[in-house]
Amino acid sequence: MTTQVETDSVLLTPAAVEAVRNLQVEQKAEDYCLRVYVAGQGCSGLQYGMGLDNNPGENDLTFETDGIKVLVDDQSILFMRGSTIDFIDDERGKGFLVNNPNQVSGCGTCGSSGECH
């Protein structure tokens, strides 16, 4: 049984804040927000999408960490409550990583912790 996190917030680590700021500068989009959404679910869990966005929708929730605004649509937040977005550059690779305390490990379809059938 998993414990649901009681906050709607989605936060950024300091490394993620720096990475988003760098992207904003590179893309000349300093006033854009970081949009994060659930893009699907597979055997390894939820799949997330991200991008810079300057067009918040009326059903978006907005969270802010160190001046970086994060947009999450009202459907994705149902799965992302309490998540923290990090930026890694290590043996796992380089990129954003969503640490979601609500995500159950294992197969999203069959419930197994290994292979899907």
trRosetta pair geometry for C-beta under 8 A, 3 or more apart (Angstrom, degrees):
i j d omega theta_ij theta_ji phi_ij phi_ji
2 102 6.5 100 148 -151 139 52
2 104 5.7 -112 -49 -80 139 94
3 101 7.8 -40 81 150 85 110
4 81 7.1 29 -177 80 89 137
4 102 6.1 32 -126 -112 61 108
5 81 5.0 -177 76 121 100 96
5 82 2.9 -27 120 -23 159 158
5 101 5.1 89 -48 76 126 126
5 102 6.0 -101 8 -54 98 99
6 81 7.8 -68 173 159 1 130
6 82 7.6 66 37 -64 35 124
7 81 6.3 157 83 -179 50 91
7 82 5.2 106 60 -82 91 81
8 61 6.3 -104 152 -172 123 161
8 77 5.9 19 -160 -177 94 126
8 81 5.5 -59 -114 -122 41 91
9 63 5.2 122 -148 -124 74 138
9 81 7.8 64 41 -157 41 59
9 82 6.9 56 65 -93 72 38
10 36 6.4 -149 150 65 155 142
10 63 5.2 165 54 33 71 154
10 70 5.4 -123 92 121 107 146
10 72 5.5 105 7 -37 147 143
10 77 7.5 -117 -34 -116 118 84
10 80 5.6 4 -89 142 123 118
10 81 8.0 -103 -64 -122 81 22
10 82 7.9 1 -89 45 55 8
10 83 5.0 2 -126 66 87 93
10 84 7.6 177 -165 -87 56 29
10 85 6.8 44 167 -19 96 104
11 63 6.8 -102 -79 149 51 137
11 65 5.2 106 -156 -75 72 136
11 70 7.9 -161 -107 10 18 154
11 83 7.6 -175 31 99 64 51
11 84 5.0 -21 72 -114 92 77
11 85 7.2 -166 96 22 42 74
12 16 4.0 -134 -165 93 95 122
12 17 5.0 123 122 -59 128 76
12 20 6.9 -50 -141 -5 156 137
12 34 7.6 87 -75 48 134 154
12 65 4.1 -175 39 68 94 148
12 66 7.2 -97 77 32 115 103
12 68 5.9 -12 25 77 158 132
12 70 6.6 170 -39 -55 106 130
12 84 7.3 145 -104 -164 14 69
12 85 5.1 -29 -107 67 67 98
12 86 7.9 147 -161 -82 56 34
13 16 4.8 97 50 7 73 102
13 17 7.1 -130 96 -6 39 86
13 84 6.2 69 -47 168 88 110
13 85 7.0 -136 5 92 80 49
13 86 4.5 26 12 -109 137 74
13 87 7.0 -146 67 15 108 71
14 17 5.5 -50 -146 32 35 115
14 18 6.5 35 156 -18 65 104
14 66 7.3 75 -111 -20 65 161
15 18 5.8 -54 -152 37 31 111
15 19 6.4 31 151 -19 65 108
15 86 6.0 34 68 -167 117 73
15 87 4.3 -143 132 55 97 93
15 88 7.4 66 128 -71 149 38
16 19 5.5 -53 -144 38 34 112
16 20 6.3 34 156 -19 67 104
16 65 7.9 37 87 89 110 143
16 85 4.8 124 -141 113 162 88
16 86 5.4 -127 -46 -138 112 20
16 87 4.4 154 -86 -21 56 94
16 96 6.5 71 -123 -125 103 93
17 20 6.0 -56 -148 36 28 108
17 21 6.4 29 153 -18 63 107
17 65 6.0 -119 -82 113 113 104
17 66 4.7 16 -137 68 153 134
17 67 7.8 87 -158 55 116 81
17 68 5.2 -166 -131 0 79 138
18 21 5.7 -55 -148 37 30 113
18 22 6.4 33 153 -20 64 105
18 87 7.2 -121 64 45 86 147
19 22 5.7 -53 -150 35 31 113
19 23 6.5 32 152 -18 64 104
19 87 3.9 150 -18 -98 148 163
19 96 7.0 -180 107 -77 151 87
20 23 5.6 -53 -150 37 34 112
20 24 6.3 39 151 -23 66 104
20 34 5.2 -64 -128 -62 133 131
20 68 5.0 81 92 -139 146 145
21 24 5.6 -52 -148 33 32 114
21 25 6.5 29 154 -16 64 104
21 68 6.9 -103 -56 -78 80 118
22 25 5.9 -56 -150 37 31 109
22 26 6.2 30 154 -18 66 109
23 26 5.6 -55 -141 39 31 111
23 27 5.9 5 167 3 67 114
23 29 7.6 -32 131 59 77 112
23 52 6.4 -170 132 -53 118 124
24 27 6.5 -71 -141 52 21 94
24 29 5.1 -111 -145 82 64 73
24 30 4.8 94 156 -102 115 43
24 32 6.1 -171 -119 49 96 96
24 52 6.6 147 -93 -116 70 139
25 28 7.5 20 -175 -76 30 39
25 30 6.6 45 -80 -80 55 92
27 32 7.8 -32 95 24 122 147
27 52 6.2 172 82 29 153 158
29 32 4.0 -3 160 -1 107 130
29 52 5.0 86 119 152 151 151
29 54 7.0 -134 -161 -45 103 117
31 54 6.4 54 105 -117 88 120
32 52 4.1 53 129 178 145 104
32 53 6.1 135 -169 57 101 24
32 54 4.6 -80 -108 -62 78 89
33 52 7.2 146 73 -156 35 60
33 53 5.5 -38 67 70 87 81
33 54 6.9 139 13 -94 78 43
33 56 6.7 41 25 -65 150 102
33 62 7.2 -77 -136 -131 152 100
33 68 7.7 121 -142 177 59 64
33 69 4.1 -60 -118 93 103 102
33 70 6.6 166 179 -98 100 13
33 71 4.8 83 122 -21 137 106
34 50 6.3 -9 -177 -164 94 104
34 51 7.7 162 -153 85 56 23
34 52 6.5 -43 -99 -100 52 56
34 53 7.6 83 -159 23 10 87
34 68 6.2 22 -2 168 117 109
34 69 7.1 170 24 91 71 51
34 70 5.1 -27 72 -109 97 68
34 71 7.0 -180 86 21 43 75
34 85 7.8 -157 129 87 146 166
35 50 6.6 160 85 -151 59 50
35 51 5.4 -13 56 63 103 72
35 52 7.3 119 10 -151 88 8
35 53 3.9 44 -29 1 123 136
35 70 7.8 139 -99 -166 23 55
35 71 4.5 -28 -104 69 71 109
35 72 7.7 151 -157 -79 59 39
36 48 6.3 -10 -168 -174 90 116
36 49 7.4 159 -153 84 44 51
36 50 5.2 -7 -101 -101 70 87
36 70 6.1 -8 7 -169 115 104
36 71 7.2 156 22 75 65 54
36 72 5.6 -25 71 -90 88 88
36 76 7.1 -178 115 142 70 149
36 80 7.1 140 120 -144 116 164
36 85 6.6 -128 -92 -73 154 143
36 98 7.3 136 -166 -94 131 126
37 48 6.9 150 79 -157 38 68
37 49 5.1 -17 63 60 90 96
37 50 7.7 171 21 -77 67 44
37 72 6.8 157 -86 -140 60 64
37 73 5.8 27 -111 16 110 108
37 76 4.4 -123 -142 -76 63 154
38 41 7.5 2 177 -55 113 86
38 46 5.5 -63 -136 -166 104 118
38 47 7.2 98 -168 72 62 54
38 48 6.2 -51 -106 -103 44 64
38 49 7.8 50 139 16 4 84
38 75 7.5 -110 43 118 112 88
38 76 4.4 171 4 -127 88 87
38 79 5.0 45 -64 61 151 143
38 80 6.7 -155 -50 -44 103 107
39 47 4.7 -70 70 109 96 97
39 48 6.1 115 5 -158 98 11
39 49 4.0 97 -59 -28 124 105
40 46 7.7 156 91 -158 38 55
40 47 4.5 1 63 47 81 121
41 45 6.8 -69 -147 164 81 30
41 46 5.3 -37 -102 -102 83 53
41 47 6.6 -159 -83 6 28 83
41 108 4.3 -151 156 167 112 168
42 45 7.3 -4 63 46 64 27
42 47 6.1 50 2 -39 101 115
42 108 6.3 117 98 28 12 127
43 107 4.7 -27 -140 -121 78 78
43 108 6.4 -134 -98 19 26 82
43 109 6.8 -45 -86 14 73 102
43 115 7.7 -5 -165 -155 150 32
43 116 4.6 -115 -95 -34 131 123
45 103 5.1 49 -161 -176 130 125
45 104 7.5 179 -115 71 99 50
45 105 6.8 -47 -69 -117 121 45
45 106 8.0 85 -70 51 84 36
45 108 6.3 134 -113 -54 29 111
46 79 6.0 146 -106 159 151 136
46 98 7.8 -66 92 88 114 138
46 100 6.6 0 45 38 135 164
46 103 5.7 -111 9 -112 110 120
46 108 7.6 119 -59 -86 51 142
48 96 8.0 -97 98 109 129 114
48 98 4.9 94 -18 -10 162 147
50 85 7.9 114 -97 -142 142 143
50 96 5.9 6 17 58 162 159
53 56 7.2 110 124 -69 113 55
53 71 5.9 -78 71 41 130 144
56 60 4.7 -122 -165 56 90 148
56 62 6.6 -14 -127 -71 148 116
56 71 5.4 -153 -110 -115 92 136
57 60 4.7 116 56 -24 75 102
57 73 6.8 19 53 -111 130 93
59 73 6.1 37 108 -158 100 77
59 74 4.3 -75 168 -9 103 122
60 71 4.7 -15 -173 -163 134 100
60 72 6.7 136 -159 67 77 32
60 73 5.6 -53 -100 -97 69 51
60 74 7.2 -116 -87 -34 23 75
61 71 7.4 146 73 -154 46 50
61 72 5.1 -22 59 65 97 89
61 73 7.8 129 13 -143 77 5
61 74 6.8 113 -25 -85 95 62
61 77 5.5 52 19 -69 139 149
62 69 5.6 -17 -165 -167 104 108
62 70 7.0 145 -157 73 51 50
62 71 5.9 -20 -99 -97 72 66
63 69 7.2 144 76 -157 39 57
63 70 4.6 -20 64 59 92 105
63 72 7.2 17 3 4 109 111
64 67 6.9 14 -175 -103 106 9
64 68 6.8 158 -152 76 64 41
64 69 5.1 -29 -95 -98 85 64
64 70 7.1 -175 -81 14 33 78
65 68 5.6 -21 67 59 75 93
65 70 7.0 27 7 -16 99 117
70 85 7.4 164 -115 13 143 139
72 76 5.2 -125 -173 87 90 114
72 77 4.8 108 126 -69 123 90
72 80 6.0 -129 -151 72 146 145
73 76 4.9 84 57 12 82 104
73 77 7.1 -148 88 -14 40 88
74 77 6.1 -45 -143 26 30 114
74 78 7.8 47 154 -30 53 93
75 78 6.1 -42 -172 10 40 115
76 79 6.2 -68 -167 44 47 100
76 80 5.5 15 149 -3 82 127
77 80 5.5 -75 -126 55 36 98
77 81 6.3 68 173 -65 73 73
78 81 7.4 -17 -157 -27 16 102
79 100 7.4 -2 148 -162 79 145
79 102 6.7 -169 -172 95 49 132
79 103 7.8 53 177 -80 92 81
80 83 4.5 -56 -172 -1 80 135
80 98 7.5 -65 -131 -171 104 133
80 100 6.2 -84 -128 -119 58 116
80 102 7.6 -158 -114 41 12 128
81 102 6.1 68 59 -30 86 145
82 100 7.6 103 86 -152 80 56
82 101 5.2 -51 114 39 124 118
82 102 6.6 117 54 -28 113 102
83 98 5.5 -6 -175 -173 130 96
83 99 6.4 154 -160 80 71 52
83 100 4.4 -21 -104 -100 107 72
83 101 7.2 -160 -88 10 52 73
83 102 7.7 -71 -62 20 88 99
84 98 7.7 152 79 -158 40 51
84 99 4.6 -12 62 60 90 109
85 96 5.8 -10 -174 -169 103 110
85 97 7.3 150 -159 76 54 44
85 98 5.6 -25 -103 -102 74 67
85 99 7.6 -169 -83 20 23 75
86 96 7.1 147 80 -158 43 57
86 97 4.8 -23 67 64 95 97
86 98 7.9 177 23 -85 73 20
86 99 6.2 47 -6 -16 112 111
87 95 7.2 -114 -146 143 70 20
87 96 5.6 -38 -98 -97 70 59
87 97 7.2 160 -99 15 19 82
88 92 5.9 2 127 67 145 117
88 93 7.1 72 98 78 108 62
88 94 6.8 -145 100 -125 64 37
88 95 6.7 -8 56 58 81 48
88 96 7.9 128 16 -124 75 13
88 97 5.2 31 -6 -12 117 129
89 94 4.5 26 -114 -114 76 92
90 93 7.7 4 65 39 54 27
92 97 7.8 37 111 -81 144 138
100 103 4.2 76 93 -17 113 111
104 108 8.0 130 73 -98 98 68
105 113 6.5 37 124 -130 96 93
106 111 6.1 18 133 -173 133 37
106 112 6.0 -168 -169 102 105 28
106 113 4.1 -64 -105 -95 98 59
106 114 8.0 -18 -136 -8 78 37
107 110 4.7 -3 109 51 142 78
107 111 5.8 -36 70 18 95 13
107 112 4.6 30 9 52 128 70
107 113 7.2 -122 -7 -73 80 18
107 114 7.7 -27 -37 58 110 34
107 115 7.9 12 -69 118 130 17
107 116 5.1 142 -131 -84 133 90
109 116 5.9 54 54 -134 124 125
110 116 5.8 148 12 -133 123 76
110 117 6.3 68 -65 31 167 89
112 115 6.8 -26 108 62 140 43
112 116 6.9 171 51 -91 118 49
112 117 7.8 77 3 -9 148 94
